[in-house]
Amino acid sequence: MSKQLYGAGIWHFATYVDRYATDGYGPPRSVIEAIDIAGQVKDLSVVDINYPYFGGEFSKEQIKTALDRNNLSVIGITPEIYTREFAKGAFTNPDAGVRRRAHELITDAAEQVRFFGADYVKLWPGQDGWDYPFQVDHGTLWKNSLDGVGQLASENPDLKFVIEYKPREPRVHMSFDSLSRTLLGIEKIGLPNVGILLDFGHALFGGESAADSAQMAIDYGRLFGMDVNDNYRSWDDDLVAGSLHPIELFEFFYVLRKNNWEGVWQLDQFPFREDSVATANHAIDFLKAAGRGLDVLDIDALKEAQSKHDAIGALKIAQKALFSSF
């Protein structure tokens, strides 16, 4: 296989505000400052960048200059279709004018993808969904979700669009809430350039096995990207990858390698209180250990154990490979 590349969402190197620390967990940073900090992470090759660019008025040429001086490239552009204007949805907003502005914003983001030679436009429709019973007509909501994504994919056949599903937050119920529902929607759209970005933490949050979800997305030819992090399953904590569920993350990577999936292993973490560079380095060190674990994993013995559904035998093989690789 080719050399494994590591990436991160640029927001990993920004600072954050929540409903308690309304003054933020640090001074605001621009996207240029975030790129310069990302450049300090060893072995980081690519970043996923929010659009519009945060922290000031920056041209795509200025962004490229900052990326070049830090030896970074762009894997994806994430249009911010989840901010205040889209509080009632982007694709599913009851106001047709707001739905049109979401379309225009994503179309602008697609131009950024072309400029940077990135892999995809990432769609995270966090405000598309509902909160209360009887609030929405579910058929209309789902149709608008699929029509919105389908129109973009049809208008930009040269680009990939990835949908990052998540069970909830900020909406109590999100339209694209699970692997199966998102896959059903993509198959109904029926276009080859729409796929899934599987976030390991979102799968845990939704009660899924990320390994099983990855296999299903691969089987349908729809796994276009992935993010890793960790959480306690009750919320999308975006903690350091491997900190809580190392063996499940190892199985996730095993499924990717078993299927010769060779995309970027990308971090989607939010280090509110930790040093962002140290946090990224620590996570990448774990990912590299997982890679070494896959190199020494006794595949034949694992297949033999799995053929018998031998849980303890399979776990011993996986744990020995992973934990001896640090």
HUFENNOR-V571222 format. One line per field, one symbol per residue. ss: DSSP state (2 for helix, 1 for strand, 0 for the rest). burial: 1 if it has 9 or more other C-alpha atoms within 8 Angstrom, else 0. Layout:
# HUFENNOR-V571222
ss=???
burial=???
This chain:
# HUFENNOR-V571222
ss=00000111122220000000000000000022222222000000011111100000000222222222200011111110000222000000000222222222222222222222000111100000110000000222222222222222222000011110000000001100002222222222200001111112222220000222222222200011111101000000001000000222222222222200000011100000000222222222222222222222002222222220002222222222222000
burial=00001111111111111000000110011111011111101001111111101100000000110111010111111110110001111111100001100110111011011001011111111111110000000000110111111101100000111111111110111111111011101100101011111111111111011111111011000111111111101001111111000111111111111000010111111110000111111111011011111100100001001100010011001110110010
